[in-house]
Structures are given as structure tokens and as C-alpha cells.
Amino acid sequence: MKLNFIYSFALAIGLLSILPSNKLNAQTTPTNSYADSVKTNVEGLSFSNAVVIAETIELKGLNAESKWIKEHFSNYKLKMQTLSINDDKPYDIITILQSDGKELKLYFNIASFYGTF
């Protein structure tokens, strides 16, 4: 129970670093939906090709998630973040709203830092 509380606290702190962003450097154009313009094997769009976070401390791992999103998307808003277990591995699923209003779920494999302090 204590581990879940500490993870939830670290998750909340990490969420503060990915609050809505208006203009960020991104590799996609703001007029196209990332999910609509890429093939299904692109990193981060499912459990099977989740972005692997290599950090070993929770706060650094959460910050790495935020950095990855900021590097790949512009004009997005954070909608929600959930923890999920798939094949005995922990994943963060971060849902963002893109500038065109479409939702996109991004999957992060957090096995390297989940439960560490």
C-alpha cells in the first residue's frame, strides 16, 4: 500500500512537468494528427511498441516521459495518465489531446523505474 502511495505521489509530480503546452519544438506538423499520419508500428502507440524509459528513479522516469512527448508533439494538452500492467510489466498510458481535438494514447514501458525511489 505504501508503494502505491509513493508511486502515485511521484506520478503526480511528474504530471506537473507535462501540463498543457502551447508551442513546443516538435517533429510533427501541427496540422496533421500524429496517429493518422504514421504506420501502426511507430514507437509508443501500443503495448507491443511502447516507448522504453531507461531511467532507474521514478521522478527521472516521469520526466523522461514528459520530455519524449514534448519532443514528438506540439500544441497538445494532457488529458489523463494511467498505470497498466501488461504481460507482468508496468506501463504508463498517457492520453493527450492534439491540436485538432483528437485523442492519442501513448504507451511507456516503465519497468526500469516503477517502484523505485
Contacts in CASP RR format, 6 or more apart in sequence:
PFRMAT RR
TARGET T0000
AUTHOR 0000-0000-0000
METHOD contacts of the structure
MODEL  1
MKLNFIYSFALAIGLLSILPSNKLNAQTTPTNSYADSVKTNVEGLSFSNA
VVIAETIELKGLNAESKWIKEHFSNYKLKMQTLSINDDKPYDIITILQSD
GKELKLYFNIASFYGTF
3 115 0 8 1.000
6 115 0 8 1.000
6 117 0 8 1.000
7 58 0 8 1.000
7 83 0 8 1.000
7 114 0 8 1.000
7 115 0 8 1.000
10 58 0 8 1.000
10 59 0 8 1.000
10 62 0 8 1.000
10 117 0 8 1.000
11 58 0 8 1.000
11 62 0 8 1.000
11 81 0 8 1.000
11 83 0 8 1.000
11 92 0 8 1.000
13 59 0 8 1.000
13 62 0 8 1.000
14 59 0 8 1.000
14 62 0 8 1.000
14 63 0 8 1.000
14 65 0 8 1.000
14 66 0 8 1.000
15 62 0 8 1.000
15 78 0 8 1.000
15 81 0 8 1.000
17 62 0 8 1.000
17 63 0 8 1.000
17 66 0 8 1.000
18 65 0 8 1.000
18 66 0 8 1.000
18 69 0 8 1.000
18 70 0 8 1.000
18 78 0 8 1.000
18 94 0 8 1.000
19 78 0 8 1.000
20 76 0 8 1.000
20 77 0 8 1.000
20 78 0 8 1.000
21 70 0 8 1.000
21 74 0 8 1.000
21 75 0 8 1.000
21 76 0 8 1.000
21 77 0 8 1.000
22 75 0 8 1.000
23 74 0 8 1.000
23 75 0 8 1.000
24 70 0 8 1.000
24 73 0 8 1.000
24 74 0 8 1.000
24 75 0 8 1.000
25 70 0 8 1.000
25 71 0 8 1.000
25 74 0 8 1.000
26 70 0 8 1.000
26 71 0 8 1.000
26 72 0 8 1.000
26 73 0 8 1.000
26 74 0 8 1.000
27 71 0 8 1.000
27 72 0 8 1.000
28 34 0 8 1.000
28 37 0 8 1.000
28 72 0 8 1.000
28 73 0 8 1.000
28 74 0 8 1.000
30 74 0 8 1.000
30 75 0 8 1.000
30 99 0 8 1.000
31 100 0 8 1.000
33 98 0 8 1.000
33 100 0 8 1.000
33 102 0 8 1.000
33 104 0 8 1.000
34 72 0 8 1.000
34 73 0 8 1.000
34 98 0 8 1.000
34 104 0 8 1.000
35 45 0 8 1.000
35 102 0 8 1.000
35 104 0 8 1.000
36 102 0 8 1.000
38 45 0 8 1.000
40 46 0 8 1.000
41 49 0 8 1.000
42 49 0 8 1.000
43 49 0 8 1.000
43 50 0 8 1.000
43 51 0 8 1.000
44 50 0 8 1.000
44 51 0 8 1.000
44 106 0 8 1.000
44 107 0 8 1.000
44 108 0 8 1.000
45 104 0 8 1.000
45 105 0 8 1.000
45 106 0 8 1.000
45 107 0 8 1.000
46 107 0 8 1.000
47 86 0 8 1.000
47 87 0 8 1.000
47 91 0 8 1.000
47 107 0 8 1.000
49 107 0 8 1.000
50 91 0 8 1.000
50 107 0 8 1.000
50 108 0 8 1.000
50 109 0 8 1.000
51 65 0 8 1.000
51 68 0 8 1.000
51 106 0 8 1.000
51 107 0 8 1.000
51 108 0 8 1.000
51 109 0 8 1.000
52 108 0 8 1.000
52 109 0 8 1.000
52 112 0 8 1.000
53 61 0 8 1.000
53 64 0 8 1.000
53 65 0 8 1.000
53 68 0 8 1.000
53 108 0 8 1.000
53 109 0 8 1.000
53 110 0 8 1.000
53 112 0 8 1.000
53 113 0 8 1.000
54 64 0 8 1.000
54 112 0 8 1.000
55 61 0 8 1.000
55 63 0 8 1.000
55 64 0 8 1.000
55 112 0 8 1.000
55 113 0 8 1.000
56 112 0 8 1.000
56 113 0 8 1.000
56 116 0 8 1.000
57 113 0 8 1.000
57 116 0 8 1.000
57 117 0 8 1.000
58 113 0 8 1.000
58 114 0 8 1.000
58 115 0 8 1.000
58 116 0 8 1.000
58 117 0 8 1.000
60 113 0 8 1.000
61 110 0 8 1.000
61 113 0 8 1.000
65 92 0 8 1.000
65 94 0 8 1.000
65 108 0 8 1.000
65 110 0 8 1.000
68 108 0 8 1.000
69 76 0 8 1.000
69 94 0 8 1.000
69 96 0 8 1.000
69 106 0 8 1.000
73 96 0 8 1.000
73 98 0 8 1.000
74 99 0 8 1.000
75 98 0 8 1.000
75 99 0 8 1.000
76 96 0 8 1.000
76 97 0 8 1.000
76 98 0 8 1.000
76 99 0 8 1.000
77 96 0 8 1.000
77 97 0 8 1.000
78 94 0 8 1.000
78 95 0 8 1.000
78 96 0 8 1.000
78 97 0 8 1.000
79 95 0 8 1.000
79 96 0 8 1.000
79 97 0 8 1.000
79 103 0 8 1.000
80 94 0 8 1.000
80 95 0 8 1.000
81 92 0 8 1.000
81 93 0 8 1.000
81 94 0 8 1.000
81 95 0 8 1.000
82 92 0 8 1.000
82 93 0 8 1.000
82 95 0 8 1.000
83 90 0 8 1.000
83 91 0 8 1.000
83 92 0 8 1.000
83 93 0 8 1.000
84 90 0 8 1.000
84 91 0 8 1.000
84 92 0 8 1.000
84 93 0 8 1.000
85 91 0 8 1.000
89 109 0 8 1.000
89 111 0 8 1.000
90 109 0 8 1.000
90 110 0 8 1.000
90 111 0 8 1.000
90 114 0 8 1.000
91 107 0 8 1.000
91 108 0 8 1.000
91 109 0 8 1.000
91 110 0 8 1.000
92 107 0 8 1.000
92 108 0 8 1.000
92 110 0 8 1.000
93 105 0 8 1.000
93 106 0 8 1.000
93 107 0 8 1.000
93 108 0 8 1.000
94 105 0 8 1.000
94 106 0 8 1.000
94 108 0 8 1.000
95 103 0 8 1.000
95 104 0 8 1.000
95 105 0 8 1.000
95 106 0 8 1.000
96 103 0 8 1.000
96 104 0 8 1.000
96 106 0 8 1.000
97 103 0 8 1.000
97 104 0 8 1.000
98 104 0 8 1.000
END
